[in-house]
Amino acid sequence: MNSMLPCNTLDLRGTRHPINFKRSTFELGKMTCGELLEILLDDGEPIENMPQSLAAEGHGVEGIEKLGDGGFIVFVRKV
């Protein structure tokens, strides 16, 4: 399996922090260590807070991509 191919996608557009953080950590909790989660987020508070919060929990934020609609994709590796 390609190491940058996400195992799961979580669409949290329209969800504010900290609810989006709780949903992300719940999803990561169901995954196996080393798997990649793709999280879709809105601009502003979600993208400003989520990557740092997930990294503080010990997960690996492997990349952030800006989408054409103004949102973002965050790639998080479960550690």
C-alpha positions in Angstrom: 0.0 0.0 0.0 1.2 3.5 -0.8 2.2 5.3 2.4 0.5 8.5 1.3 -2.8 6.8 0.4 -5.3 7.6 3.1 -7.1 4.7 4.8 -10.0 6.9 5.8 -11.5 10.3 4.9 -13.2 12.5 7.5 -15.1 15.5 6.2 -15.3 18.0 8.9 -16.1 21.1 6.8 -18.7 23.1 8.7 -17.6 21.7 12.1 -15.9 24.1 14.6 -13.0 23.4 16.9 -12.9 21.6 19.4 -15.7 19.4 18.0 -13.7 18.7 14.9 -10.7 17.7 17.1 -12.8 15.3 19.1 -14.2 13.7 16.0 -10.7 13.4 14.5 -9.3 11.7 17.6 -12.3 9.4 17.8 -11.6 8.3 14.1 -7.9 8.0 14.8 -8.7 5.8 17.8 -10.4 3.3 15.5 -7.4 3.1 13.2 -4.2 1.0 13.4 -0.8 2.7 14.1 0.8 3.9 10.9 -2.5 4.4 9.0 -3.2 7.7 7.3 -6.3 9.8 7.9 -7.4 12.5 5.4 -9.3 15.3 7.2 -11.2 17.9 5.2 -11.4 21.3 7.0 -12.5 24.8 6.5 -10.3 27.9 6.4 -9.8 29.9 9.5 -10.1 28.5 13.0 -10.2 24.8 12.0 -7.1 24.8 9.9 -5.3 27.1 12.4 -6.0 24.8 15.4 -6.4 21.2 14.2 -2.9 20.4 12.9 -1.3 21.7 16.1 -3.8 19.9 18.3 -3.3 16.6 16.6 0.5 16.9 16.7 0.3 17.7 20.4 -1.6 14.4 20.8 1.5 12.7 19.2 0.0 12.1 15.7 2.1 12.9 12.7 0.8 15.7 10.5 2.3 14.7 7.2 0.9 17.3 4.9 -1.6 20.1 4.3 -3.1 20.8 0.9 -5.3 23.8 0.0 -8.4 23.0 -2.0 -9.9 25.1 -4.8 -13.0 25.9 -2.7 -10.9 27.5 0.1 -10.9 24.4 2.3 -8.0 22.2 3.3 -7.0 18.6 3.4 -4.8 17.5 6.4 -3.0 14.2 6.2 -2.5 12.7 9.7 -0.6 9.5 10.4 -1.8 7.6 13.5 1.0 7.1 15.9 
